């Protein structure tokens, strides 16, 4: 019989919950990005400003205990020095403060006899202070994090998620202007914003921005990858990251499960290193997938794009596409609410003038009067190629790799609600069918796939896809020849994208 004594923090990381606990393995990979000499420096200060399990602080302490053994030979003296003068944290909730202290001090009370290093205060160097949101009276939103007053002003018995680190204009005051050399951690990712269907607003960007104000020598955080393409309040954050000369490395997980086994996060996860000693427009991007890594040093911004192409293999394909200097499909895509009807529109009838495709019952439909259509009226009688705004996840893929869902042709005298994206419109059915043959190709979908980093399809999804001549159908073989793709590039596309098949007059993933 094999004795198995699992790390309790590994067990926590495998649980499915709202507070994503970092596995010790990932925490150590992130710590490996730091220079080795830092572990033998007794003056270096570390901060995790959003402790959950305390895994970062625990693993930092382990490394310092080994690295400082010569400078401070006595074990207890060395431990006291590290915990009192080098390792600091700020918990995101009262519960995680207790868990983090238990992980680091072996006691939730750092002043107790059970603590491996005694402090005067129970908190030790892992602080937690419950604070209120600061509401904007006109908007009903928190001025710091954007939380909805309706959702989060809910009494003392429930967690308000008013994270202290981002609810201040000057985070240095939280630490008595202490200088930290390394800031590392896994911040909260989003908050329910009180919108329809329990929509959520990203907040991890706020934690990164606050951490930058502390001017650490090294900043390492693990966050969702959707910032590569911006959107949903992330455009300015994306620009700041991609123009930051100190951004040295991005380690990208397309499948969240490869990083956090117990959660689902559509669009993937990444961790990054900001190194104050590094100054370059290039970044080292490491793409993790299928148990192997693809590493490349390349520009953060290239081809005139304002977004980041996550997969280096796709980047090489895009490079060949850009040589053709063709317009992109994104230039043809309609903006939100293409015909003025919201997803939750219910004013349609069983009979009427113009068919309206709705989200109900997966491509259900009703009818509206022509005069009710207030946007893009000139396209009502054209052929439209549309796709579901919501992405899909294959049943066998619990890693939450997002993909385009229902794609189909909408006939003349028919429109759609904002549940769908109108990709393009055509005067005759033949052109629409030829466009559909293009959508069906793996070439088309790999270029979309790299841009899908959020649950919704948008114009930006098609930023990399070149427009073609739709007087004839298209196949992958024709496209591979046109863009002179190598055998390795073709093999990559073929391995990444599954065939698409027609079903009930709609294009679906086979």
HELIX and SHEET records of a PDB file:
HELIX    1   1 UNK A    8  UNK A   13  1                                   6    
HELIX    2   2 UNK A   24  UNK A   31  1                                   8    
HELIX    3   3 UNK A   36  UNK A   40  5                                   5    
HELIX    4   4 UNK A   55  UNK A   67  1                                  13    
HELIX    5   5 UNK A   75  UNK A   85  1                                  11    
HELIX    6   6 UNK A   94  UNK A  105  1                                  12    
HELIX    7   7 UNK A  149  UNK A  152  1                                   4    
HELIX    8   8 UNK A  164  UNK A  166  5                                   3    
HELIX    9   9 UNK A  171  UNK A  175  5                                   5    
HELIX   10  10 UNK A  196  UNK A  198  5                                   3    
HELIX   11  11 UNK A  204  UNK A  213  1                                  10    
HELIX   12  12 UNK A  225  UNK A  229  5                                   5    
HELIX   13  13 UNK A  235  UNK A  242  1                                   8    
HELIX   14  14 UNK A  256  UNK A  258  5                                   3    
HELIX   15  15 UNK A  312  UNK A  322  1                                  11    
HELIX   16  16 UNK A  329  UNK A  332  5                                   4    
HELIX   17  17 UNK A  370  UNK A  372  5                                   3    
HELIX   18  18 UNK A  377  UNK A  379  5                                   3    
HELIX   19  19 UNK A  429  UNK A  439  1                                  11    
HELIX   20  20 UNK A  442  UNK A  449  1                                   8    
HELIX   21  21 UNK A  459  UNK A  462  5                                   4    
HELIX   22  22 UNK A  476  UNK A  482  1                                   7    
HELIX   23  23 UNK A  487  UNK A  496  1                                  10    
SHEET    1   A 9 UNK A 126  UNK A 127  0                                        
SHEET    2   A 9 UNK A  87  UNK A  91  1                                        
SHEET    3   A 9 UNK A  46  UNK A  51  1                                        
SHEET    4   A 9 UNK A 182  UNK A 185  1                                        
SHEET    5   A 9 UNK A 218  UNK A 224  1                                        
SHEET    6   A 9 UNK A 269  UNK A 275 -1                                        
SHEET    7   A 9 UNK A 247  UNK A 253 -1                                        
SHEET    8   A 9 UNK A 282  UNK A 289  1                                        
SHEET    9   A 9 UNK A 292  UNK A 299 -1                                        
SHEET    1   B 2 UNK A 190  UNK A 192  0                                        
SHEET    2   B 2 UNK A 200  UNK A 202 -1                                        
SHEET    1   C 3 UNK A 364  UNK A 368  0                                        
SHEET    2   C 3 UNK A 354  UNK A 358 -1                                        
SHEET    3   C 3 UNK A 414  UNK A 416  1                                        
SHEET    1   D 5 UNK A 420  UNK A 426  0                                        
SHEET    2   D 5 UNK A 383  UNK A 388 -1                                        
SHEET    3   D 5 UNK A 407  UNK A 410 -1                                        
SHEET    4   D 5 UNK A 506  UNK A 509 -1                                        
SHEET    5   D 5 UNK A 500  UNK A 503 -1                                        
END                                                                             
